[in-house]
Amino acid sequence: MKRIHSSLNTVELSMLKDMMEREGIDCILKQENLSALAGIMSPAHCMAELWLLNEEQLEKVQEIVDEYLIGIKG
């Protein structure tokens, strides 16, 4: 298992998770409820995380994440 992205924005992570699953990539969200504590605790400790279950799919996952991040910046 490998962490592939983290964010305070759980909607962003849910969208990435859906994109992965449409490509047949198994992943899970962890700590998604901690983002509600970002004003109380350090944001670094409250980030939700997207984890890849099969590390053999890492290259494809990185392509999807990079494409997504470029799209939201552009």
C-alpha positions as a Python dict, from the first residue, in 0.01 Angstrom:
ca = {
    (1, 'M'): (0, 0, 0),
    (2, 'K'): (130, 347, -86),
    (3, 'R'): (0, 697, -14),
    (4, 'I'): (-43, 877, -344),
    (5, 'H'): (-201, 1211, -253),
    (6, 'S'): (-312, 1407, 52),
    (7, 'S'): (-529, 1715, 85),
    (8, 'L'): (-758, 1906, 318),
    (9, 'N'): (-1008, 1898, 31),
    (10, 'T'): (-1194, 1568, 65),
    (11, 'V'): (-1399, 1643, -248),
    (12, 'E'): (-1076, 1654, -450),
    (13, 'L'): (-966, 1321, -306),
    (14, 'S'): (-1306, 1165, -373),
    (15, 'M'): (-1287, 1279, -734),
    (16, 'L'): (-938, 1131, -771),
    (17, 'K'): (-1056, 807, -611),
    (18, 'D'): (-1346, 787, -858),
    (19, 'M'): (-1107, 850, -1148),
    (20, 'M'): (-882, 568, -1025),
    (21, 'E'): (-1169, 325, -982),
    (22, 'R'): (-1296, 394, -1336),
    (23, 'E'): (-951, 283, -1455),
    (24, 'G'): (-973, -37, -1247),
    (25, 'I'): (-733, 87, -981),
    (26, 'D'): (-811, -10, -622),
    (27, 'C'): (-755, 268, -369),
    (28, 'I'): (-895, 386, -38),
    (29, 'L'): (-940, 714, 148),
    (30, 'K'): (-796, 746, 497),
    (31, 'Q'): (-846, 1017, 757),
    (32, 'E'): (-1116, 1187, 550),
    (33, 'N'): (-1299, 1307, 861),
    (34, 'L'): (-994, 1478, 1012),
    (35, 'S'): (-1010, 1771, 770),
    (36, 'A'): (-1291, 1913, 986),
    (37, 'L'): (-1031, 1971, 1258),
    (38, 'A'): (-804, 2187, 1039),
    (39, 'G'): (-894, 2505, 1233),
    (40, 'I'): (-820, 2338, 1565),
    (41, 'M'): (-514, 2130, 1484),
    (42, 'S'): (-225, 2189, 1249),
    (43, 'P'): (-345, 2139, 889),
    (44, 'A'): (-52, 1904, 829),
    (45, 'H'): (-204, 1663, 1082),
    (46, 'C'): (-557, 1685, 939),
    (47, 'M'): (-508, 1598, 575),
    (48, 'A'): (-713, 1322, 423),
    (49, 'E'): (-510, 1069, 225),
    (50, 'L'): (-562, 862, -88),
    (51, 'W'): (-386, 526, -74),
    (52, 'L'): (-309, 287, -359),
    (53, 'L'): (-365, -79, -269),
    (54, 'N'): (-162, -237, -552),
    (55, 'E'): (175, -66, -597),
    (56, 'E'): (215, -232, -938),
    (57, 'Q'): (-32, 29, -1064),
    (58, 'L'): (175, 322, -935),
    (59, 'E'): (288, 449, -1275),
    (60, 'K'): (-70, 473, -1407),
    (61, 'V'): (-185, 633, -1082),
    (62, 'Q'): (83, 900, -1102),
    (63, 'E'): (-24, 984, -1457),
    (64, 'I'): (-385, 1029, -1343),
    (65, 'V'): (-288, 1245, -1044),
    (66, 'D'): (-51, 1461, -1253),
    (67, 'E'): (-315, 1508, -1524),
    (68, 'Y'): (-574, 1606, -1263),
    (69, 'L'): (-343, 1854, -1090),
    (70, 'I'): (-242, 2015, -1421),
    (71, 'G'): (-611, 2046, -1511),
    (72, 'I'): (-708, 2230, -1192),
    (73, 'K'): (-412, 2470, -1221),
    (74, 'G'): (-462, 2544, -1590),
}
